[in-house]
Amino acid sequence: MPKTLTARLIAAALITAFGAAHAGTVTVVTSFPKDLTDPYKKAFEAANPGIKIEVLNKNTTASIAYIKELAVGQRPDVMWASAPDAFEVLARDKLLTAAPEVKNPHTPAKIGSYPINDPQGLYYGQALAGYGIMWNTRYLQANKLPVPKEWSDLAKPEYFGHVAISSPSRSGTTHLTVETMLQGEGWDKGWTQLLEIMGNCAAVTDRSFGVPDGVNSGQYGVGMVIDFFGLSGKYSGFPVEFAYPSVTAVVPANIGLVTGGKNAEEAKKFIAFTLSKDGQQILLDPKISRLPVLPYADLKVPAGYPDVQAVAKRSKVQFNSELSESRYQVVVSMFDQMVTFRLKELQAATKAIHDAEKRLKAKPNGQAADLLKQARGFAYSPLVGQDNVKDEQFLELFRKNRRDVAVSKQLTGQEELWASKAKTNYAKATELANQAAALAK
């Protein structure tokens, strides 16, 4: 047999085998941990013996990039994540396909004033999520710390070194937590409060579940998390509690059909299952402890479970996903340059400020108070002000393709400028706070 013919037959056999391997397989890209995805995979495959679920675990930012990079026919079939602004990005880039047949007619239209399903039908609310504070009860008792109720509590000196958060560039849920604070307090005030809290942080973890794992184990006292991390810890028997501050938001965690996936029809069945009564009941497993989109009357809900409609009603934030999406890259980049990569410097400035404040309280001094005010300005002011973040030209730079050499050079230059400025500001804040403390002796 000629070599060329042999090669063609081998290639054809490989293509056939590849197709067979993927026929009936639904590839789901998701930021959710195995504790959540495994029960869905097991239940769906048991109910649909001819279909397999393949789960690719990636953080939300990486999931978006992964979908964008692949050609039609090679993309995953389903995107499943907490961040509504991530779905806005995919929808804008025409990477989601409407599948109205998957909708559950029993799902309410809204949570508070926020639509549960995308008005254009490109993605669907699969669970509800709020943002708040979890804490280890034994840790707080051992360290004589009060129970935090509001975000502002975490900026107090007594919480120095006891708080943890993940990086919003690595975690879609953390980005939503940060964005909720910025929308609730306003850009400038929100960043000031956020930086005050970050100065008290013991760690910025690489993945979102690093925070609840640390709080559950007692490594950290307090974590800034999406609600299901706190609730799953509590209902799984860890000594933890969770509370929603007044500045929170309740928004859908979403699921959608990716345009150009391998197995759209099977994927629709999986999406429909996650939205069904059986699929929604899985959310109430103690290890998952998510808030379902279906009314509680349709499900078996544990005693004392949060009343999500009440939380949404009293929430001070009406989350704007379009605003969040428009400045997404600016927010995550600023956070990394000011916090993630400069945490030690921010911690040092915050410690110096706390020490000076303590001394000034015992021995007031006008000059020292002025120095301390200046120190706080250097430590806790955002590098980009409200006016800049409303500038479309400025925002557009961060939406461009970073693979473009010219764009990458420009963005890198901007981030290096931020990093240098943050380092200088924290050093100046530390110096001024130390001067203030010296005057208050």
C-alpha positions as CSV (number, residue, x, y, z in Angstrom):
1,M,0.0,0.0,0.0
2,P,1.5,3.4,-0.9
3,K,2.7,5.5,2.0
4,T,0.5,8.4,1.1
5,L,-2.6,6.2,1.2
6,T,-1.5,4.7,4.5
7,A,-1.0,8.1,6.0
8,R,-4.4,9.2,4.8
9,L,-6.1,6.1,6.3
10,I,-4.3,6.6,9.6
11,A,-5.3,10.3,9.6
12,A,-8.9,9.3,8.8
13,A,-8.9,6.8,11.6
14,L,-7.6,9.3,14.1
15,I,-10.2,11.9,13.0
16,T,-12.9,9.2,13.4
17,A,-11.6,8.2,16.8
18,F,-11.4,11.8,17.9
19,G,-15.0,12.4,16.8
20,A,-16.2,9.3,18.5
21,A,-14.4,10.3,21.7
22,H,-16.2,13.7,21.7
23,A,-19.6,12.5,20.4
24,G,-22.0,12.9,23.3
25,T,-19.5,14.7,25.5
26,V,-20.4,18.1,26.9
27,T,-17.3,20.2,27.8
28,V,-18.1,22.6,30.5
29,V,-15.6,25.4,31.4
30,T,-16.2,26.7,34.9
31,S,-14.6,28.4,37.8
32,F,-16.6,26.3,40.3
33,P,-14.8,23.7,42.5
34,K,-15.3,20.0,42.2
35,D,-17.5,20.0,45.3
36,L,-20.1,21.7,43.1
37,T,-19.4,20.3,39.6
38,D,-19.0,16.6,40.6
39,P,-22.6,16.2,42.0
40,Y,-24.0,17.7,38.7
41,K,-21.8,15.5,36.6
42,K,-22.8,12.4,38.5
43,A,-26.6,13.2,38.5
44,F,-26.8,14.3,34.9
45,E,-24.8,11.3,33.5
46,A,-27.0,8.9,35.6
47,A,-30.1,10.5,34.0
48,N,-28.6,10.6,30.5
49,P,-26.4,7.5,30.0
50,G,-25.4,8.4,26.5
51,I,-23.9,11.8,27.4
52,K,-20.6,12.4,29.3
53,I,-19.7,15.7,31.1
54,E,-16.1,16.9,30.8
55,V,-15.3,19.7,33.3
56,L,-12.5,22.1,32.6
57,N,-11.7,24.1,35.8
58,K,-10.4,27.6,35.0
59,N,-10.8,30.9,36.7
60,T,-13.3,33.3,35.1
61,T,-10.7,35.5,33.3
62,A,-8.9,32.4,32.0
63,S,-12.2,30.9,30.9
64,I,-13.0,33.9,28.7
65,A,-9.5,33.9,27.2
66,Y,-9.8,30.1,26.5
67,I,-13.1,30.4,24.7
68,K,-11.8,33.4,22.6
69,E,-8.6,31.6,21.5
70,L,-10.3,28.5,20.1
71,A,-11.8,28.1,16.7
72,V,-15.4,27.3,15.9
73,G,-15.9,23.6,16.5
74,Q,-13.1,23.4,19.1
75,R,-14.6,25.5,21.8
76,P,-16.1,24.2,25.0
77,D,-19.9,23.8,25.0
78,V,-20.9,25.5,28.2
79,M,-19.7,28.4,30.2
80,W,-20.7,28.3,33.9
81,A,-19.5,30.9,36.4
82,S,-20.6,33.5,39.0
83,A,-19.7,36.7,37.2
84,P,-22.5,38.3,35.2
85,D,-20.0,40.7,33.6
86,A,-18.0,37.8,32.2
87,F,-21.1,36.7,30.3
88,E,-21.5,40.3,29.1
89,V,-18.0,40.1,27.6
90,L,-18.8,36.8,25.9
91,A,-22.1,38.1,24.6
92,R,-20.5,41.3,23.3
93,D,-18.0,39.2,21.3
94,K,-20.8,37.0,20.0
95,L,-19.5,33.9,21.7
96,L,-22.9,32.9,23.3
97,T,-25.9,31.4,21.6
98,A,-29.5,31.7,22.8
99,A,-31.2,28.5,23.8
100,P,-34.7,29.5,24.9
101,E,-35.8,25.8,25.2
102,V,-33.6,25.4,28.3
103,K,-35.4,27.9,30.4
104,N,-37.4,26.8,33.4
105,P,-40.8,28.7,33.4
106,H,-40.9,28.6,37.2
107,T,-37.8,30.8,37.5
108,P,-38.8,34.3,38.7
109,A,-38.0,37.2,36.3
110,K,-35.9,39.1,38.8
111,I,-34.1,39.1,42.0
112,G,-34.8,42.5,43.5
113,S,-34.6,44.7,40.4
114,Y,-32.0,42.5,38.7
115,P,-33.0,40.2,35.8
116,I,-32.3,36.6,36.6
117,N,-32.0,35.7,32.9
118,D,-30.2,37.7,30.2
119,P,-32.9,39.9,28.5
120,Q,-31.5,38.8,25.1
121,G,-31.6,35.1,26.2
122,L,-27.9,34.5,25.8
123,Y,-27.3,33.2,29.3
124,Y,-29.4,32.1,32.2
125,G,-29.4,32.5,36.0
126,Q,-28.5,29.1,37.5
127,A,-28.0,30.2,41.1
128,L,-28.1,33.4,43.1
129,A,-25.1,34.9,44.8
130,G,-24.4,37.7,47.3
131,Y,-21.1,39.0,48.7
132,G,-20.1,39.3,52.3
133,I,-17.9,38.3,55.3
134,M,-17.2,34.9,56.7
135,W,-15.4,34.3,60.0
136,N,-14.0,31.5,62.1
137,T,-15.8,31.7,65.4
138,R,-13.0,30.0,67.4
139,Y,-10.4,32.3,65.8
140,L,-12.3,35.4,66.7
141,Q,-12.8,34.2,70.3
142,A,-9.1,33.2,70.7
143,N,-7.9,36.6,69.4
144,K,-10.6,38.6,71.2
145,L,-12.0,40.1,68.0
146,P,-15.5,41.4,67.6
147,V,-17.8,39.9,65.0
148,P,-17.6,42.0,61.8
149,K,-20.9,43.3,60.4
150,E,-19.9,45.8,57.7
151,W,-17.0,46.1,55.3
152,S,-15.9,49.2,57.2
153,D,-15.4,47.1,60.3
154,L,-12.5,45.3,58.5
155,A,-10.6,48.5,58.2
156,K,-10.3,48.9,62.0
157,P,-6.9,48.4,63.6
158,E,-8.0,45.3,65.6
159,Y,-8.4,43.3,62.4
160,F,-4.8,43.9,61.2
161,G,-3.3,40.6,60.0
162,H,-6.5,38.7,60.4
163,V,-8.3,39.2,57.0
164,A,-7.9,37.4,53.7
165,I,-9.1,38.0,50.1
166,S,-8.3,36.5,46.7
167,S,-7.1,38.5,43.8
168,P,-9.9,39.8,41.4
169,S,-7.6,39.1,38.5
170,R,-7.7,35.4,39.5
171,S,-11.2,35.2,40.8
172,G,-14.4,36.4,39.2
173,T,-16.3,36.2,42.5
174,T,-13.7,38.4,44.2
175,H,-13.9,40.9,41.3
176,L,-17.7,41.1,41.9
177,T,-17.1,41.6,45.6
178,V,-14.7,44.5,44.8
179,E,-17.0,46.0,42.2
180,T,-20.0,45.8,44.6
181,M,-18.0,47.9,47.1
182,L,-17.0,50.4,44.4
183,Q,-20.6,50.7,43.2
184,G,-22.0,50.9,46.7
185,E,-19.6,53.6,48.0
186,G,-18.6,55.3,44.8
187,W,-15.3,55.0,43.0
188,D,-13.0,57.2,45.1
189,K,-14.5,56.4,48.5
190,G,-14.9,52.7,47.6
191,W,-11.2,52.4,46.7
192,T,-10.2,54.2,49.9
193,Q,-12.2,51.8,52.0
194,L,-10.9,48.9,50.0
195,L,-7.3,49.9,50.5
196,E,-7.8,50.4,54.2
197,I,-9.1,46.9,54.5
198,M,-6.4,45.5,52.2
199,G,-3.8,47.0,54.5
200,N,-5.2,44.7,57.2
201,C,-5.0,41.6,55.0
202,A,-2.8,38.7,56.0
203,A,-2.9,37.3,52.4
204,V,-4.1,37.7,48.9
205,T,-4.7,34.2,47.7
206,D,-4.3,32.9,44.1
207,R,-7.7,31.2,43.9
208,S,-11.0,32.2,45.4
209,F,-11.4,29.0,47.4
210,G,-8.1,29.6,49.1
211,V,-9.9,32.1,51.4
212,P,-12.7,29.9,52.7
213,D,-10.4,27.0,53.1
214,G,-8.1,29.2,55.2
215,V,-11.0,30.5,57.3
216,N,-12.5,27.0,57.7
217,S,-9.1,25.7,59.0
218,G,-8.5,28.8,61.2
219,Q,-5.5,30.0,59.2
220,Y,-7.3,33.3,58.7
221,G,-9.9,34.8,61.0
222,V,-12.0,36.6,58.4
223,G,-12.6,36.2,54.7
224,M,-14.2,38.4,52.1
225,V,-16.1,35.9,50.0
226,I,-19.1,35.1,47.9
227,D,-21.9,33.7,50.1
228,F,-21.8,30.1,49.1
229,F,-18.2,29.8,50.4
230,G,-19.3,30.9,53.9
231,L,-22.6,28.9,53.8
232,S,-21.0,25.7,52.6
233,G,-18.4,25.9,55.4
234,K,-21.1,26.5,58.0
235,Y,-23.4,23.8,56.8
236,S,-20.5,21.3,56.4
237,G,-19.8,21.6,60.1
238,F,-16.9,24.0,60.3
239,P,-16.9,26.7,63.1
240,V,-17.7,29.5,60.7
241,E,-20.4,32.0,60.2
242,F,-21.3,34.3,57.3
243,A,-23.1,37.7,57.1
244,Y,-24.2,40.0,54.3
245,P,-23.1,43.7,54.9
246,S,-25.5,46.4,54.0
247,V,-23.3,47.2,50.9
248,T,-23.9,44.0,49.0
249,A,-25.7,42.8,45.9
250,V,-27.5,39.7,44.9
251,V,-27.0,38.7,41.3
252,P,-27.3,35.5,39.3
253,A,-24.5,33.1,38.8
254,N,-24.9,32.1,35.1
255,I,-24.7,29.3,32.6
256,G,-24.7,29.7,28.9
257,L,-24.3,27.9,25.6
258,V,-21.0,28.7,23.9
259,T,-21.1,29.5,20.2
260,G,-19.0,27.1,18.2
261,G,-18.9,24.3,20.7
262,K,-18.7,20.6,19.7
263,N,-22.0,19.3,21.0
264,A,-24.7,21.9,21.2
265,E,-27.7,19.7,21.6
266,E,-26.3,17.6,24.4
267,A,-25.1,20.9,26.0
268,K,-28.6,22.3,26.0
269,K,-29.8,19.2,27.9
270,F,-27.1,19.8,30.6
271,I,-28.0,23.5,30.9
272,A,-31.7,22.6,31.2
273,F,-30.9,20.0,33.9
274,T,-29.1,22.6,36.0
275,L,-32.2,24.8,35.8
276,S,-34.6,22.1,36.6
277,K,-36.1,21.3,40.0
278,D,-33.7,18.3,40.4
279,G,-30.7,20.5,39.3
280,Q,-31.7,23.3,41.7
281,Q,-32.1,20.9,44.6
282,I,-28.4,19.9,44.2
283,L,-27.5,23.5,45.1
284,L,-28.8,22.9,48.6
285,D,-26.4,20.0,49.3
286,P,-24.5,21.1,52.5
287,K,-21.1,21.0,50.7
288,I,-22.4,23.4,48.0
289,S,-24.9,25.6,49.9
290,R,-25.8,27.9,47.0
291,L,-28.9,30.0,46.7
292,P,-31.3,28.5,44.0
293,V,-33.1,30.6,41.4
294,L,-36.3,28.6,41.9
295,P,-38.6,29.7,44.7
296,Y,-38.0,28.0,48.0
297,A,-41.5,26.7,48.0
298,D,-40.5,24.4,45.1
299,L,-37.6,22.9,47.0
300,K,-36.5,21.2,50.2
301,V,-34.6,24.1,51.9
302,P,-32.6,23.6,55.2
303,A,-33.9,25.4,58.3
304,G,-32.4,28.9,58.8
305,Y,-31.3,29.2,55.1
306,P,-30.8,32.8,54.0
307,D,-33.9,34.5,52.7
308,V,-32.4,35.7,49.4
309,Q,-35.3,37.9,48.4
310,A,-35.0,39.7,51.8
311,V,-31.3,40.1,51.3
312,A,-31.8,41.6,47.8
313,K,-34.6,43.9,49.2
314,R,-32.4,45.5,51.8
315,S,-29.2,45.6,49.7
316,K,-27.9,49.1,49.1
317,V,-26.4,48.2,45.7
318,Q,-28.4,47.7,42.5
319,F,-25.5,46.0,40.7
320,N,-24.8,47.4,37.2
321,S,-23.2,44.6,35.2
322,E,-22.6,46.9,32.2
323,L,-20.6,49.4,34.3
324,S,-18.7,46.5,35.8
325,E,-17.9,45.0,32.4
326,S,-16.8,48.4,31.0
327,R,-14.1,48.9,33.6
328,Y,-13.3,45.3,34.4
329,Q,-9.7,45.3,33.3
330,V,-8.9,48.6,34.9
331,V,-10.2,47.4,38.3
332,V,-8.3,44.1,38.2
333,S,-5.1,45.7,37.0
334,M,-5.3,48.5,39.6
335,F,-5.9,46.0,42.4
336,D,-2.9,43.9,41.4
337,Q,-0.5,46.8,41.1
338,M,-1.7,48.5,44.4
339,V,-2.5,45.4,46.4
340,T,-1.5,41.9,45.1
341,F,2.0,42.9,44.1
342,R,2.5,45.5,46.8
343,L,0.9,43.8,49.8
344,K,3.9,44.0,52.1
345,E,4.4,47.7,51.4
346,L,0.7,48.4,52.0
347,Q,0.8,46.3,55.2
348,A,3.8,48.3,56.5
349,A,2.1,51.6,55.8
350,T,-1.1,50.5,57.5
351,K,0.8,49.2,60.5
352,A,2.6,52.5,60.8
353,I,-0.7,54.4,60.5
354,H,-2.4,52.3,63.2
355,D,0.5,52.7,65.5
356,A,0.5,56.5,65.0
357,E,-3.3,56.7,65.5
358,K,-2.9,54.8,68.8
359,R,-0.3,57.2,70.1
360,L,-2.2,60.2,69.0
361,K,-5.3,59.0,70.8
362,A,-3.3,58.8,74.0
363,K,-1.4,62.1,73.4
364,P,-3.0,64.5,70.8
365,N,-0.7,66.6,68.7
366,G,-1.9,68.9,66.0
367,Q,1.2,68.6,63.8
368,A,1.2,64.9,64.1
369,A,-2.5,64.7,63.2
370,D,-1.7,66.7,60.0
371,L,1.1,64.3,59.1
372,L,-1.1,61.3,59.8
373,K,-3.8,62.7,57.5
374,Q,-1.2,63.1,54.7
375,A,0.0,59.5,55.4
376,R,-3.6,58.2,54.9
377,G,-3.9,60.2,51.7
378,F,-0.7,58.5,50.3
379,A,-1.7,55.0,51.4
380,Y,-5.4,54.9,50.6
381,S,-6.0,57.0,47.5
382,P,-6.7,55.3,44.2
383,L,-4.1,55.8,41.4
384,V,-6.9,56.4,38.9
385,G,-9.7,58.9,39.8
386,Q,-13.4,59.0,39.0
387,D,-12.9,61.3,36.0
388,N,-10.3,59.0,34.4
389,V,-12.4,55.9,34.8
390,K,-15.3,57.6,32.9
391,D,-13.0,58.4,30.0
392,E,-13.9,56.0,27.2
393,Q,-10.5,56.4,25.5
394,F,-8.7,55.4,28.7
395,L,-11.0,52.4,29.2
396,E,-10.7,51.3,25.6
397,L,-7.0,50.8,25.9
398,F,-7.6,48.1,28.6
399,R,-10.2,46.3,26.3
400,K,-7.7,45.9,23.4
401,N,-6.0,42.6,22.6
402,R,-2.9,42.3,24.8
403,R,-1.3,40.0,22.2
404,D,-0.8,43.1,20.0
405,V,2.8,44.2,20.6
406,A,2.0,47.9,20.6
407,V,-1.0,47.4,23.0
408,S,1.0,45.2,25.3
409,K,3.8,47.7,25.5
410,Q,1.4,50.5,26.3
411,L,-0.4,48.5,29.0
412,T,2.8,47.3,30.5
413,G,4.1,50.8,30.7
414,Q,0.9,52.0,32.4
415,E,1.0,49.1,34.9
416,E,4.7,49.7,35.7
417,L,3.8,53.4,36.3
418,W,1.1,52.3,38.7
419,A,3.4,49.8,40.5
420,S,6.1,52.4,40.9
421,K,3.6,55.1,42.1
422,A,2.1,52.6,44.6
423,K,5.5,51.7,46.0
424,T,6.5,55.4,46.4
425,N,3.1,56.3,48.0
426,Y,3.3,53.4,50.6
427,A,6.9,54.4,51.5
428,K,5.9,58.0,51.9
429,A,2.9,57.0,54.0
430,T,5.0,54.9,56.3
431,E,7.6,57.7,56.6
432,L,4.9,60.3,57.5
433,A,3.1,58.0,59.9
434,N,6.4,57.3,61.7
435,Q,7.0,61.0,62.0
436,A,3.6,61.5,63.4
437,A,4.1,58.7,66.0
438,A,7.5,60.3,67.0
439,L,5.8,63.6,67.7
440,A,3.1,61.9,69.8
441,K,5.6,60.3,72.2
